C-alpha cells in the first residue's frame, strides 16, 4: 500500500492517518490511528515515508472471511514543512507490543484529505483462478472504467467556463435576432 501527493512546490509534508479497511456488509477494522500509528502491526505496520509527500508499507494480503472484496479509507494531513517534515507518526512505537503516548494529530494545522480505494478483490489461495473467472473480472473492470469519467479540477473549470460562455453567446444572439425582427416589422409598411 502506498500513498503520495504530487505538487510543484516543496513546502508541504504529508501524514497518512486514520486508515480503515471495510468489507461490503459494513464491518470495519482500523489499520492506522489518528496519529498515523499502526493499530495491528500484523495487518499493516507503521508507514515508511520515502519523501515528504510519499509513504507506504509492504504488508501481507488479508481479507474478511467469506468476503472477497475490501475497501481502504485513509486520511492524509497536509501541513506546511518547516525545514524537515515532522509527523506525529514519527513517534509511533516500532515494536509489536503496546503503544506509548503520542501527541494527537488534531493539534496540527493543515487540511485533511480523504482517500478511498476502489474495491480490491482477494482470491483464496485454495481456489485456482480459472480463465473464465479472470475474463469475467476483466469484463467487470472494463465496464466500470467505461462508466467512470475522471478529469482534473482545472479541466472541469475550463469546461464550465466554456459552457457558460456558450450559453451567454447564445442568449445574446437570440436577443439580437429578436430586436432585429422587431425593428424590421416596425419599419415595414402595412
Buried (B, 14 or more C-beta within 10 A) or exposed (E): BEBBBEEEEEEBBBBBBBBBBBBEEEEEBBBBBBBBBBBEBEBBBBBEBEEBBBBBBEBEEBBBEEBBBBBBBBBBBBBEBEEEBEBBBBBBBEEEEEBEEBEEBEEBEBEBBEBEEEBBEEBEEEEEEEEEEEEEEEEEEEEEEEEEEEEEEEEEEEEEEEEEEEEEEEEEEEEEEEEEEEEEEEEEEE
